[in-house]
Structure formats: structure tokens, C-alpha cells
Amino acid sequence: MSQENVDAFKRATDAANRRDIEAMLEDLDPDVEWHPAIAALLGGKATMYRGHEGVREWFRDQDEVFAEVRIDYSDIRDVGERVVGIGRLRTRGKASGAETESPVA
């Protein structure tokens, strides 16, 4: 991996936090396989979304449940074939207003 991939990771994260999905997709391969951990963290079923349309679907699904979803990475590492971000995931439920915070990588 290169600094270019780390920069793309940061851009995609910033876009996702702004809910600018189209900007985020600019940094994702059209054949992306998205394995979001949030459903499993909250006791739901783990699901995989495929391609840009799958990522859009995931964000639509999340927007139905959460008023806020934000990931902040305190450390982003280039580890050869991968980029790893270590940080915190924060959510706020749309109906309940309940807030969660958990580590994420």
C-alpha cells in the first residue's frame, strides 16, 4: 500500500462522516464488498453489500435507524497489502436517541 491509499482511506472516511456517499464512492472500487460491523456489534445479522449500489443501500439502511453515525480514527496504518484504521464508532438512534460508542478497526 502507499500513502495514496492512506489518503484515499481518509477521504472516504471524511465523506462518509459527512454522509456524502457519492464522494466516498469515488475512492471505492466499483466491485467493493462492504462488510459493515455495526449490525453485528448491535446484535443484528452480519450482512455483506456488493458494489457501489450495495454501499448506497447500506447507507440508506443506516439512515433509517440512526440519526448520527460517525467514525473517528486516531491511528491509520499502512500495513503492506492493507490500510488499517483504529478508532471509535459513535451512533445515535433515530427513534430512541440512545447513543453508543465502541472501538472500531
PyMOL commands that place a pseudoatom at each C-alpha (Angstrom):
pseudoatom trace, name=CA, resn=MET, resi=1, chain=A, elem=C, hetatm=0, pos=[0.000, 0.000, 0.000]
pseudoatom trace, name=CA, resn=SER, resi=2, chain=A, elem=C, hetatm=0, pos=[1.072, 3.557, -0.385]
pseudoatom trace, name=CA, resn=GLN, resi=3, chain=A, elem=C, hetatm=0, pos=[0.445, 6.969, 1.081]
pseudoatom trace, name=CA, resn=GLU, resi=4, chain=A, elem=C, hetatm=0, pos=[-2.030, 7.350, -1.782]
pseudoatom trace, name=CA, resn=ASN, resi=5, chain=A, elem=C, hetatm=0, pos=[-4.149, 4.524, -0.325]
pseudoatom trace, name=CA, resn=VAL, resi=6, chain=A, elem=C, hetatm=0, pos=[-3.943, 6.010, 3.186]
pseudoatom trace, name=CA, resn=ASP, resi=7, chain=A, elem=C, hetatm=0, pos=[-5.095, 9.341, 1.752]
pseudoatom trace, name=CA, resn=ALA, resi=8, chain=A, elem=C, hetatm=0, pos=[-7.972, 7.625, -0.084]
pseudoatom trace, name=CA, resn=PHE, resi=9, chain=A, elem=C, hetatm=0, pos=[-8.987, 5.919, 3.191]
pseudoatom trace, name=CA, resn=LYS, resi=10, chain=A, elem=C, hetatm=0, pos=[-9.031, 9.302, 4.957]
pseudoatom trace, name=CA, resn=ARG, resi=11, chain=A, elem=C, hetatm=0, pos=[-11.035, 10.949, 2.139]
pseudoatom trace, name=CA, resn=ALA, resi=12, chain=A, elem=C, hetatm=0, pos=[-13.586, 8.128, 2.107]
pseudoatom trace, name=CA, resn=THR, resi=13, chain=A, elem=C, hetatm=0, pos=[-13.967, 8.269, 5.901]
pseudoatom trace, name=CA, resn=ASP, resi=14, chain=A, elem=C, hetatm=0, pos=[-14.423, 12.049, 5.863]
pseudoatom trace, name=CA, resn=ALA, resi=15, chain=A, elem=C, hetatm=0, pos=[-17.015, 11.758, 3.086]
pseudoatom trace, name=CA, resn=ALA, resi=16, chain=A, elem=C, hetatm=0, pos=[-18.888, 9.008, 4.957]
pseudoatom trace, name=CA, resn=ASN, resi=17, chain=A, elem=C, hetatm=0, pos=[-18.958, 11.109, 8.125]
pseudoatom trace, name=CA, resn=ARG, resi=18, chain=A, elem=C, hetatm=0, pos=[-20.444, 13.990, 6.090]
pseudoatom trace, name=CA, resn=ARG, resi=19, chain=A, elem=C, hetatm=0, pos=[-22.931, 11.500, 4.573]
pseudoatom trace, name=CA, resn=ASP, resi=20, chain=A, elem=C, hetatm=0, pos=[-21.560, 12.432, 1.124]
pseudoatom trace, name=CA, resn=ILE, resi=21, chain=A, elem=C, hetatm=0, pos=[-21.877, 8.930, -0.264]
pseudoatom trace, name=CA, resn=GLU, resi=22, chain=A, elem=C, hetatm=0, pos=[-21.072, 9.842, -3.868]
pseudoatom trace, name=CA, resn=ALA, resi=23, chain=A, elem=C, hetatm=0, pos=[-17.777, 11.435, -2.796]
pseudoatom trace, name=CA, resn=MET, resi=24, chain=A, elem=C, hetatm=0, pos=[-16.964, 8.357, -0.724]
pseudoatom trace, name=CA, resn=LEU, resi=25, chain=A, elem=C, hetatm=0, pos=[-17.662, 6.060, -3.682]
pseudoatom trace, name=CA, resn=GLU, resi=26, chain=A, elem=C, hetatm=0, pos=[-15.033, 7.909, -5.732]
pseudoatom trace, name=CA, resn=ASP, resi=27, chain=A, elem=C, hetatm=0, pos=[-12.428, 6.189, -3.556]
pseudoatom trace, name=CA, resn=LEU, resi=28, chain=A, elem=C, hetatm=0, pos=[-14.045, 2.734, -3.595]
pseudoatom trace, name=CA, resn=ASP, resi=29, chain=A, elem=C, hetatm=0, pos=[-13.627, 0.127, -6.305]
pseudoatom trace, name=CA, resn=PRO, resi=30, chain=A, elem=C, hetatm=0, pos=[-16.880, -0.446, -8.239]
pseudoatom trace, name=CA, resn=ASP, resi=31, chain=A, elem=C, hetatm=0, pos=[-16.702, -4.114, -7.168]
pseudoatom trace, name=CA, resn=VAL, resi=32, chain=A, elem=C, hetatm=0, pos=[-16.265, -3.323, -3.467]
pseudoatom trace, name=CA, resn=GLU, resi=33, chain=A, elem=C, hetatm=0, pos=[-17.515, -5.853, -0.930]
pseudoatom trace, name=CA, resn=TRP, resi=34, chain=A, elem=C, hetatm=0, pos=[-18.698, -3.937, 2.138]
pseudoatom trace, name=CA, resn=HIS, resi=35, chain=A, elem=C, hetatm=0, pos=[-18.784, -5.911, 5.396]
pseudoatom trace, name=CA, resn=PRO, resi=36, chain=A, elem=C, hetatm=0, pos=[-20.091, -3.421, 7.969]
pseudoatom trace, name=CA, resn=ALA, resi=37, chain=A, elem=C, hetatm=0, pos=[-19.513, -4.425, 11.571]
pseudoatom trace, name=CA, resn=ILE, resi=38, chain=A, elem=C, hetatm=0, pos=[-22.166, -2.171, 13.074]
pseudoatom trace, name=CA, resn=ALA, resi=39, chain=A, elem=C, hetatm=0, pos=[-25.066, -4.627, 12.679]
pseudoatom trace, name=CA, resn=ALA, resi=40, chain=A, elem=C, hetatm=0, pos=[-23.150, -7.410, 14.413]
pseudoatom trace, name=CA, resn=LEU, resi=41, chain=A, elem=C, hetatm=0, pos=[-21.971, -5.021, 17.143]
pseudoatom trace, name=CA, resn=LEU, resi=42, chain=A, elem=C, hetatm=0, pos=[-25.585, -4.133, 17.892]
pseudoatom trace, name=CA, resn=GLY, resi=43, chain=A, elem=C, hetatm=0, pos=[-26.708, -7.766, 17.966]
pseudoatom trace, name=CA, resn=GLY, resi=44, chain=A, elem=C, hetatm=0, pos=[-28.062, -7.954, 14.428]
pseudoatom trace, name=CA, resn=LYS, resi=45, chain=A, elem=C, hetatm=0, pos=[-27.240, -10.138, 11.457]
pseudoatom trace, name=CA, resn=ALA, resi=46, chain=A, elem=C, hetatm=0, pos=[-23.943, -9.569, 9.667]
pseudoatom trace, name=CA, resn=THR, resi=47, chain=A, elem=C, hetatm=0, pos=[-24.571, -8.624, 6.047]
pseudoatom trace, name=CA, resn=MET, resi=48, chain=A, elem=C, hetatm=0, pos=[-22.349, -8.008, 3.038]
pseudoatom trace, name=CA, resn=TYR, resi=49, chain=A, elem=C, hetatm=0, pos=[-23.146, -5.361, 0.442]
pseudoatom trace, name=CA, resn=ARG, resi=50, chain=A, elem=C, hetatm=0, pos=[-21.678, -5.564, -3.084]
pseudoatom trace, name=CA, resn=GLY, resi=51, chain=A, elem=C, hetatm=0, pos=[-20.649, -2.780, -5.407]
pseudoatom trace, name=CA, resn=HIS, resi=52, chain=A, elem=C, hetatm=0, pos=[-21.417, 0.913, -5.270]
pseudoatom trace, name=CA, resn=GLU, resi=53, chain=A, elem=C, hetatm=0, pos=[-25.172, 0.274, -5.247]
pseudoatom trace, name=CA, resn=GLY, resi=54, chain=A, elem=C, hetatm=0, pos=[-24.708, -2.049, -2.284]
pseudoatom trace, name=CA, resn=VAL, resi=55, chain=A, elem=C, hetatm=0, pos=[-22.841, 0.657, -0.365]
pseudoatom trace, name=CA, resn=ARG, resi=56, chain=A, elem=C, hetatm=0, pos=[-25.633, 3.122, -1.150]
pseudoatom trace, name=CA, resn=GLU, resi=57, chain=A, elem=C, hetatm=0, pos=[-28.141, 0.551, 0.129]
pseudoatom trace, name=CA, resn=TRP, resi=58, chain=A, elem=C, hetatm=0, pos=[-26.161, 0.138, 3.347]
pseudoatom trace, name=CA, resn=PHE, resi=59, chain=A, elem=C, hetatm=0, pos=[-26.201, 3.884, 3.959]
pseudoatom trace, name=CA, resn=ARG, resi=60, chain=A, elem=C, hetatm=0, pos=[-29.953, 4.015, 3.268]
pseudoatom trace, name=CA, resn=ASP, resi=61, chain=A, elem=C, hetatm=0, pos=[-30.454, 1.185, 5.770]
pseudoatom trace, name=CA, resn=GLN, resi=62, chain=A, elem=C, hetatm=0, pos=[-28.368, 3.014, 8.383]
pseudoatom trace, name=CA, resn=ASP, resi=63, chain=A, elem=C, hetatm=0, pos=[-30.187, 6.299, 7.793]
pseudoatom trace, name=CA, resn=GLU, resi=64, chain=A, elem=C, hetatm=0, pos=[-33.460, 4.561, 8.683]
pseudoatom trace, name=CA, resn=VAL, resi=65, chain=A, elem=C, hetatm=0, pos=[-32.112, 3.581, 12.112]
pseudoatom trace, name=CA, resn=PHE, resi=66, chain=A, elem=C, hetatm=0, pos=[-29.534, 6.181, 13.101]
pseudoatom trace, name=CA, resn=ALA, resi=67, chain=A, elem=C, hetatm=0, pos=[-29.737, 9.948, 13.400]
pseudoatom trace, name=CA, resn=GLU, resi=68, chain=A, elem=C, hetatm=0, pos=[-25.938, 10.016, 13.607]
pseudoatom trace, name=CA, resn=VAL, resi=69, chain=A, elem=C, hetatm=0, pos=[-23.111, 7.658, 12.696]
pseudoatom trace, name=CA, resn=ARG, resi=70, chain=A, elem=C, hetatm=0, pos=[-19.532, 8.835, 12.957]
pseudoatom trace, name=CA, resn=ILE, resi=71, chain=A, elem=C, hetatm=0, pos=[-16.184, 7.090, 12.855]
pseudoatom trace, name=CA, resn=ASP, resi=72, chain=A, elem=C, hetatm=0, pos=[-13.081, 8.875, 14.097]
pseudoatom trace, name=CA, resn=TYR, resi=73, chain=A, elem=C, hetatm=0, pos=[-9.725, 7.206, 13.562]
pseudoatom trace, name=CA, resn=SER, resi=74, chain=A, elem=C, hetatm=0, pos=[-6.912, 8.059, 15.964]
pseudoatom trace, name=CA, resn=ASP, resi=75, chain=A, elem=C, hetatm=0, pos=[-4.446, 5.892, 14.053]
pseudoatom trace, name=CA, resn=ILE, resi=76, chain=A, elem=C, hetatm=0, pos=[-4.314, 4.931, 10.380]
pseudoatom trace, name=CA, resn=ARG, resi=77, chain=A, elem=C, hetatm=0, pos=[-1.602, 2.491, 9.356]
pseudoatom trace, name=CA, resn=ASP, resi=78, chain=A, elem=C, hetatm=0, pos=[-0.222, 1.282, 6.071]
pseudoatom trace, name=CA, resn=VAL, resi=79, chain=A, elem=C, hetatm=0, pos=[0.420, -2.425, 6.738]
pseudoatom trace, name=CA, resn=GLY, resi=80, chain=A, elem=C, hetatm=0, pos=[1.571, -3.618, 3.339]
pseudoatom trace, name=CA, resn=GLU, resi=81, chain=A, elem=C, hetatm=0, pos=[-1.413, -5.018, 1.473]
pseudoatom trace, name=CA, resn=ARG, resi=82, chain=A, elem=C, hetatm=0, pos=[-3.941, -3.251, 3.700]
pseudoatom trace, name=CA, resn=VAL, resi=83, chain=A, elem=C, hetatm=0, pos=[-4.743, 0.038, 5.380]
pseudoatom trace, name=CA, resn=VAL, resi=84, chain=A, elem=C, hetatm=0, pos=[-5.946, -0.297, 8.975]
pseudoatom trace, name=CA, resn=GLY, resi=85, chain=A, elem=C, hetatm=0, pos=[-7.774, 2.423, 10.855]
pseudoatom trace, name=CA, resn=ILE, resi=86, chain=A, elem=C, hetatm=0, pos=[-8.086, 2.239, 14.648]
pseudoatom trace, name=CA, resn=GLY, resi=87, chain=A, elem=C, hetatm=0, pos=[-10.588, 4.488, 16.343]
pseudoatom trace, name=CA, resn=ARG, resi=88, chain=A, elem=C, hetatm=0, pos=[-14.089, 4.969, 17.736]
pseudoatom trace, name=CA, resn=LEU, resi=89, chain=A, elem=C, hetatm=0, pos=[-17.560, 4.459, 16.282]
pseudoatom trace, name=CA, resn=ARG, resi=90, chain=A, elem=C, hetatm=0, pos=[-20.297, 6.713, 17.642]
pseudoatom trace, name=CA, resn=THR, resi=91, chain=A, elem=C, hetatm=0, pos=[-24.012, 6.367, 16.880]
pseudoatom trace, name=CA, resn=ARG, resi=92, chain=A, elem=C, hetatm=0, pos=[-27.280, 7.934, 17.977]
pseudoatom trace, name=CA, resn=GLY, resi=93, chain=A, elem=C, hetatm=0, pos=[-30.559, 6.132, 17.411]
pseudoatom trace, name=CA, resn=LYS, resi=94, chain=A, elem=C, hetatm=0, pos=[-33.165, 7.938, 15.357]
pseudoatom trace, name=CA, resn=ALA, resi=95, chain=A, elem=C, hetatm=0, pos=[-36.222, 6.825, 17.352]
pseudoatom trace, name=CA, resn=SER, resi=96, chain=A, elem=C, hetatm=0, pos=[-34.672, 6.286, 20.787]
pseudoatom trace, name=CA, resn=GLY, resi=97, chain=A, elem=C, hetatm=0, pos=[-31.961, 8.932, 20.850]
pseudoatom trace, name=CA, resn=ALA, resi=98, chain=A, elem=C, hetatm=0, pos=[-29.757, 6.314, 22.535]
pseudoatom trace, name=CA, resn=GLU, resi=99, chain=A, elem=C, hetatm=0, pos=[-26.067, 6.891, 21.991]
pseudoatom trace, name=CA, resn=THR, resi=100, chain=A, elem=C, hetatm=0, pos=[-23.399, 4.227, 21.588]
pseudoatom trace, name=CA, resn=GLU, resi=101, chain=A, elem=C, hetatm=0, pos=[-19.659, 4.377, 21.375]
pseudoatom trace, name=CA, resn=SER, resi=102, chain=A, elem=C, hetatm=0, pos=[-17.345, 1.480, 20.678]
pseudoatom trace, name=CA, resn=PRO, resi=103, chain=A, elem=C, hetatm=0, pos=[-13.822, 0.804, 19.456]
pseudoatom trace, name=CA, resn=VAL, resi=104, chain=A, elem=C, hetatm=0, pos=[-13.510, 0.088, 15.756]
pseudoatom trace, name=CA, resn=ALA, resi=105, chain=A, elem=C, hetatm=0, pos=[-10.724, -1.103, 13.471]
for i in range(1, 105): cmd.bond("trace and resi %d" % i, "trace and resi %d" % (i + 1))
show_as sticks, trace
zoom trace
